[in-house]
Amino acid sequence: MSDVLTTMAYERARSVPEALVLLAEGGEDARPISGGQSLVPMMNLGLAAPAFLVDVSTIPALRTLAIEGEHLVIGAAVTHAELTSDPLVADHAPLLARAARQIGSQRIRNRGTIGGSVAHGDAAAELPMSCHVLEADYRVESATGAELRPAGPFSLGYYQTDLAPGELVTAIRVPLRPQHGWGFREYSRRAGDFALASAAAGVRLEGDRIAEVAIAVTGAADRPTRLSGLERSLVGQSVASAVRSVAGLARELTVADDPYCAGADRGRLIEVMVERALRDACAEVRKEQS
């Protein structure tokens, strides 16, 4: 056993500007932490070894939920549990509430945060995929300024995101789409396990035909994947025809085998999750119209 003791600095920031200064001072060795449900397990496994942790969990500006213009703005330190129960989320971003209910256990949902999830870059995570379908964007701040980055290209691969040292996700902005219906489905071996496959869908109907549709999945690649080709093919179809059109999706996916699931089996799971999420989204629109 090594006799070298590794030390790690810790500071609790009281405001976003203070957190950004601390992150800038720490450089590549600094990491923000809030709920710790992603970073701490990686540290325990030796996959991450930050020299400086900046705790942002109690910063009031990161704990807010509000309607700002045409967006629901969710502070990055809002927990998964809060997403499942907040009335603004239920009314304006129900997809996030449904996705958050599938995350881990209640203990994890009580601590984990939406900002931590999108910054972590886990390819199987429910919230980055849902933000992709919602066409959300992320407010990213640093000591030099702030900008908005779209959710889709933010994920770069396994545990890789468009987030540089010194930058902090401070909010998630979700466009308001009151005429849309939303569906979320996932399959895992046991409740609380990471999903082998999941799908999120958003739909706007004109009569019985699909006018707009967005579909994203996990399990098909090293990041959440929008099924743009399928989306284009579904526009203009009746609901029944669109649902039937999902059959055969597995044949169009190239999914590699891994220790947890054969690629062909995972492809079939993705197809089934897409079909069910699409059905749910269409049913929600019809319910609102009736």
C-alpha positions as CSV (number, residue, x, y, z in Angstrom):
1,M,0.0,0.0,0.0
2,S,1.3,3.4,-0.9
3,D,2.3,5.6,2.0
4,V,1.6,8.8,0.0
5,L,-1.4,10.6,1.3
6,T,-3.3,12.4,-1.4
7,T,-4.8,15.7,-0.2
8,M,-7.8,17.5,-1.7
9,A,-8.9,21.1,-1.1
10,Y,-12.6,21.9,-0.5
11,E,-14.5,25.2,-0.6
12,R,-18.2,25.9,-0.3
13,A,-19.2,28.8,-2.6
14,R,-21.8,31.2,-1.5
15,S,-22.6,32.7,-4.9
16,V,-22.1,31.9,-8.6
17,P,-19.5,34.6,-9.0
18,E,-17.5,33.2,-6.1
19,A,-17.8,29.7,-7.5
20,L,-16.5,30.8,-10.9
21,V,-13.5,32.6,-9.3
22,L,-12.7,29.4,-7.3
23,L,-13.0,27.2,-10.3
24,A,-10.8,29.6,-12.3
25,E,-8.1,29.6,-9.6
26,G,-8.2,25.8,-9.4
27,G,-7.9,25.3,-13.2
28,E,-7.9,21.8,-14.5
29,D,-7.6,20.4,-11.0
30,A,-10.9,21.9,-9.8
31,R,-14.3,20.3,-10.1
32,P,-17.7,21.7,-9.0
33,I,-19.8,19.4,-6.8
34,S,-23.4,19.6,-5.7
35,G,-25.2,16.3,-4.9
36,G,-22.1,14.2,-5.7
37,Q,-24.1,11.3,-7.1
38,S,-22.0,11.2,-10.2
39,L,-18.6,12.5,-9.2
40,V,-18.2,10.8,-5.8
41,P,-18.6,7.2,-7.3
42,M,-16.1,8.0,-9.9
43,M,-13.7,9.2,-7.3
44,N,-14.3,6.0,-5.3
45,L,-13.4,3.9,-8.3
46,G,-10.3,6.0,-9.0
47,L,-11.7,7.3,-12.3
48,A,-11.6,10.9,-11.1
49,A,-9.1,12.6,-8.7
50,P,-9.8,16.3,-8.5
51,A,-7.4,18.2,-6.3
52,F,-10.0,20.9,-5.5
53,L,-13.8,20.6,-5.0
54,V,-16.0,23.6,-5.2
55,D,-19.3,23.0,-3.5
56,V,-22.2,24.8,-5.3
57,S,-25.1,23.0,-3.6
58,T,-26.3,25.8,-1.4
59,I,-26.1,28.7,-3.9
60,P,-29.6,30.2,-4.0
61,A,-29.4,31.2,-7.7
62,L,-28.8,27.6,-8.7
63,R,-31.9,26.4,-6.7
64,T,-34.6,28.3,-8.6
65,L,-37.4,27.2,-10.9
66,A,-39.2,29.9,-12.9
67,I,-40.9,30.9,-16.2
68,E,-38.8,33.4,-18.0
69,G,-40.4,34.6,-21.3
70,E,-40.9,31.5,-23.5
71,H,-38.8,29.2,-21.3
72,L,-38.9,27.2,-18.1
73,V,-35.6,27.9,-16.4
74,I,-34.3,25.3,-14.0
75,G,-31.4,26.0,-11.7
76,A,-28.6,23.5,-12.1
77,A,-28.7,22.5,-8.4
78,V,-32.4,21.5,-8.6
79,T,-32.6,17.9,-7.5
80,H,-34.1,15.0,-9.4
81,A,-36.7,14.6,-6.6
82,E,-37.7,18.3,-7.0
83,L,-38.2,17.7,-10.8
84,T,-40.6,14.9,-10.0
85,S,-42.8,17.0,-7.7
86,D,-42.5,20.7,-8.8
87,P,-45.8,22.0,-10.3
88,L,-44.0,24.1,-12.9
89,V,-42.1,21.1,-14.2
90,A,-45.4,19.1,-14.2
91,D,-47.1,21.7,-16.3
92,H,-44.4,22.8,-18.7
93,A,-41.8,20.0,-18.8
94,P,-43.5,16.8,-17.7
95,L,-41.0,14.8,-19.7
96,L,-38.3,15.8,-17.2
97,A,-40.5,14.7,-14.3
98,R,-41.1,11.3,-15.9
99,A,-37.4,10.8,-16.7
100,A,-36.3,11.8,-13.2
101,R,-38.6,9.2,-11.6
102,Q,-36.5,6.5,-13.3
103,I,-33.2,7.7,-11.9
104,G,-31.6,5.3,-9.3
105,S,-33.3,5.2,-5.9
106,Q,-35.1,7.8,-3.9
107,R,-31.9,8.5,-2.0
108,I,-30.1,9.3,-5.2
109,R,-33.0,11.4,-6.5
110,N,-32.9,13.4,-3.2
111,R,-29.2,14.3,-3.8
112,G,-28.5,14.2,-7.5
113,T,-29.0,17.4,-9.5
114,I,-30.0,18.1,-13.1
115,G,-26.9,20.3,-13.7
116,G,-24.7,17.5,-12.4
117,S,-26.4,15.0,-14.7
118,V,-26.0,17.0,-17.9
119,A,-22.4,18.0,-17.0
120,H,-21.4,14.4,-16.2
121,G,-22.0,13.1,-19.7
122,D,-23.2,9.5,-18.9
123,A,-24.4,8.0,-22.2
124,A,-27.2,6.2,-20.4
125,A,-28.5,9.1,-18.3
126,E,-32.2,10.0,-18.6
127,L,-32.0,13.8,-18.3
128,P,-29.5,14.7,-21.0
129,M,-31.6,12.6,-23.5
130,S,-34.8,14.3,-22.4
131,C,-33.2,17.7,-22.7
132,H,-32.2,16.8,-26.3
133,V,-35.8,16.0,-27.2
134,L,-37.0,19.1,-25.4
135,E,-34.5,21.1,-27.5
136,A,-33.3,22.7,-24.3
137,D,-30.2,24.7,-23.9
138,Y,-27.7,25.1,-21.0
139,R,-26.5,28.3,-19.5
140,V,-22.8,27.9,-19.1
141,E,-20.8,30.5,-17.1
142,S,-17.2,31.1,-16.4
143,A,-15.1,33.9,-15.0
144,T,-15.0,35.4,-18.5
145,G,-18.7,35.4,-19.2
146,A,-21.8,33.4,-20.0
147,E,-23.3,31.7,-23.0
148,L,-26.1,29.4,-24.0
149,R,-25.3,26.0,-25.5
150,P,-27.8,23.6,-27.1
151,A,-28.4,20.3,-25.3
152,G,-27.9,18.2,-28.4
153,P,-24.3,18.7,-29.3
154,F,-23.3,19.3,-25.6
155,S,-22.7,15.5,-25.1
156,L,-19.4,14.5,-26.9
157,G,-19.1,10.9,-25.9
158,Y,-18.7,8.7,-22.8
159,Y,-18.3,11.1,-19.9
160,Q,-17.3,13.9,-22.2
161,T,-19.2,17.2,-22.6
162,D,-18.7,20.6,-24.1
163,L,-17.6,21.9,-20.8
164,A,-14.1,23.3,-20.2
165,P,-12.2,23.7,-16.9
166,G,-13.5,26.7,-15.1
167,E,-16.9,26.5,-16.7
168,L,-20.1,25.8,-14.8
169,V,-23.6,24.8,-16.0
170,T,-25.8,27.2,-14.0
171,A,-29.3,26.6,-15.6
172,I,-31.3,24.5,-18.0
173,R,-33.7,26.4,-20.3
174,V,-36.7,24.4,-21.7
175,P,-38.8,26.0,-24.4
176,L,-42.5,26.1,-23.6
177,R,-44.5,23.9,-26.0
178,P,-48.1,23.6,-24.6
179,Q,-49.4,21.8,-27.7
180,H,-47.0,18.9,-27.4
181,G,-47.4,15.5,-25.8
182,W,-44.5,13.7,-24.2
183,G,-43.5,10.1,-23.7
184,F,-40.6,8.4,-21.8
185,R,-39.8,4.7,-21.6
186,E,-36.8,2.8,-20.5
187,Y,-35.8,-0.8,-19.8
188,S,-33.4,-2.0,-17.1
189,R,-32.8,-5.4,-15.6
190,R,-33.8,-4.1,-12.1
191,A,-35.4,-1.0,-10.8
192,G,-32.7,1.6,-10.2
193,D,-30.2,0.1,-12.6
194,F,-28.8,2.0,-15.5
195,A,-31.1,1.5,-18.5
196,L,-30.1,-0.9,-21.3
197,A,-32.3,1.2,-23.6
198,S,-34.5,4.3,-23.2
199,A,-36.4,6.6,-25.4
200,A,-38.1,10.0,-25.2
201,A,-40.6,11.4,-27.6
202,G,-42.3,14.7,-28.2
203,V,-45.2,15.1,-30.6
204,R,-47.5,17.8,-31.9
205,L,-50.6,16.7,-33.8
206,E,-52.8,18.4,-36.4
207,G,-55.9,16.3,-36.3
208,D,-54.8,12.7,-36.4
209,R,-51.5,13.5,-38.2
210,I,-48.1,14.2,-36.8
211,A,-47.1,17.8,-37.4
212,E,-43.9,17.8,-35.3
213,V,-42.0,15.0,-33.7
214,A,-38.7,14.6,-31.8
215,I,-37.3,11.3,-30.7
216,A,-34.1,10.5,-28.8
217,V,-32.7,7.3,-27.4
218,T,-29.9,6.0,-25.2
219,G,-28.2,2.7,-25.8
220,A,-27.5,3.2,-29.5
221,A,-24.2,5.2,-29.2
222,D,-21.8,6.8,-26.8
223,R,-24.2,9.8,-26.2
224,P,-27.9,10.5,-26.4
225,T,-29.0,10.1,-30.0
226,R,-31.7,11.9,-32.0
227,L,-33.4,9.8,-34.6
228,S,-33.6,12.5,-37.2
229,G,-34.3,10.2,-40.1
230,L,-37.2,8.5,-38.3
231,E,-38.5,11.9,-37.3
232,R,-38.6,13.2,-40.9
233,S,-40.4,10.0,-42.1
234,L,-43.1,10.3,-39.4
235,V,-44.2,13.9,-40.2
236,G,-47.5,13.9,-42.0
237,Q,-48.4,10.3,-41.1
238,S,-51.4,9.3,-39.1
239,V,-50.8,8.3,-35.5
240,A,-51.5,4.6,-36.2
241,S,-49.3,4.7,-39.3
242,A,-46.4,6.4,-37.5
243,V,-46.4,3.9,-34.7
244,R,-46.3,1.1,-37.2
245,S,-43.4,2.8,-39.0
246,V,-41.2,2.3,-35.9
247,A,-41.2,-1.5,-36.6
248,G,-37.9,-2.4,-38.2
249,L,-36.0,0.5,-36.5
250,A,-33.6,-2.1,-35.0
251,R,-32.4,-3.1,-38.4
252,E,-31.3,0.5,-39.1
253,L,-29.3,0.8,-35.9
254,T,-25.7,-0.3,-35.6
255,V,-25.4,-1.2,-31.9
256,A,-22.2,-2.9,-30.7
257,D,-22.2,-5.9,-28.4
258,D,-21.0,-5.2,-24.8
259,P,-20.7,-7.2,-21.6
260,Y,-24.3,-6.3,-20.6
261,C,-26.3,-6.9,-23.7
262,A,-25.8,-8.2,-27.3
263,G,-26.1,-5.4,-29.8
264,A,-29.0,-7.0,-31.7
265,D,-30.9,-7.4,-28.4
266,R,-30.3,-3.8,-27.4
267,G,-31.4,-2.6,-30.8
268,R,-34.7,-4.4,-30.4
269,L,-35.1,-3.0,-26.9
270,I,-34.5,0.5,-28.3
271,E,-37.2,-0.1,-31.0
272,V,-39.7,-1.2,-28.4
273,M,-39.0,1.8,-26.2
274,V,-39.4,4.2,-29.1
275,E,-42.7,2.7,-30.1
276,R,-44.0,2.9,-26.5
277,A,-42.8,6.5,-26.0
278,L,-44.3,7.6,-29.3
279,R,-47.6,6.0,-28.3
280,D,-47.6,7.7,-24.9
281,A,-46.8,11.1,-26.5
282,C,-49.6,10.8,-29.0
283,A,-52.1,9.7,-26.4
284,E,-51.2,12.7,-24.2
285,V,-52.0,15.1,-27.0
286,R,-55.3,13.4,-27.8
287,K,-56.2,13.5,-24.1
288,E,-55.6,17.2,-24.0
289,Q,-57.6,17.7,-27.1
290,S,-60.6,15.8,-25.9
